[in-house]
Amino acid sequence: AKALIKLGQNIQTRRKECGLTQEQLAELCEFEPTYISLLERGKRNPPFSTLSTIAKHLDCKVSELTDF
């Protein structure tokens, strides 16, 4: 559970650094905005493919999102 919370914090931090809202990131990734919200709150355990998609649109590596 702690790892998912940290992952969510990392996604949120990187998203904000990129100047994106949850809605904008969701649109880029073709996800629902509520899914981004759940990820950022540590309520979902995303598969690698999802992390890869998010990292691509946040212009970072998956390893940067999972660095905790």
C-alpha positions as MATLAB code, in Angstrom:
seq = 'AKALIKLGQNIQTRRKECGLTQEQLAELCEFEPTYISLLERGKRNPPFSTLSTIAKHLDCKVSELTDF';
ca = [
       0.000    0.000    0.000;
       2.825    2.411    0.808;
       4.419    1.737   -2.567;
       1.188    2.576   -4.405;
       0.860    5.817   -2.464;
       4.436    6.786   -3.318;
       3.884    5.846   -6.968;
       0.813    8.078   -7.023;
       2.740   10.944   -5.468;
       5.473   10.558   -8.078;
       2.930   10.596  -10.913;
       1.244   13.669   -9.474;
       4.522   15.517   -8.947;
       5.708   14.792  -12.481;
       2.301   15.711  -13.948;
       2.389   19.068  -12.205;
       5.981   19.657  -13.329;
       4.718   19.161  -16.881;
       1.941   21.679  -16.289;
      -0.830   19.175  -16.907;
      -4.139   18.694  -15.134;
      -5.420   15.215  -14.378;
      -7.920   15.676  -17.187;
      -5.222   16.639  -19.688;
      -3.020   13.695  -18.747;
      -6.001   11.360  -18.966;
      -6.828   12.626  -22.445;
      -3.245   12.178  -23.643;
      -3.136    8.635  -22.268;
      -6.686    7.797  -23.394;
      -7.721    6.999  -19.802;
     -10.632    8.261  -17.757;
      -9.769   11.253  -15.533;
     -11.063    9.333  -12.529;
      -8.463    6.632  -13.214;
      -5.643    9.193  -13.016;
      -7.124   10.435   -9.764;
      -7.259    6.904   -8.348;
      -3.658    6.275   -9.397;
      -2.448    9.477   -7.787;
      -4.214    8.593   -4.531;
      -2.660    5.130   -4.485;
      -5.995    3.397   -4.971;
      -5.015    1.426   -8.079;
      -2.152   -0.930   -8.883;
      -1.470   -0.205  -12.559;
       0.070   -2.711  -14.950;
       3.432   -1.914  -16.512;
       1.790   -0.966  -19.796;
      -0.196    1.749  -18.027;
       2.918    3.089  -16.303;
       4.714    3.071  -19.630;
       1.943    5.107  -21.260;
       1.895    7.620  -18.415;
       5.688    7.943  -18.399;
       5.693    8.548  -22.162;
       3.274   11.448  -21.816;
       5.105   12.831  -18.778;
       8.365   12.704  -20.731;
      10.105   10.487  -18.204;
      11.108    6.873  -17.660;
       8.966    4.365  -15.782;
      11.871    3.995  -13.375;
      11.490    7.663  -12.401;
       7.876    7.044  -11.411;
       8.762    3.929   -9.443;
      11.816    5.400   -7.722;
      10.986    5.012   -4.059;
];
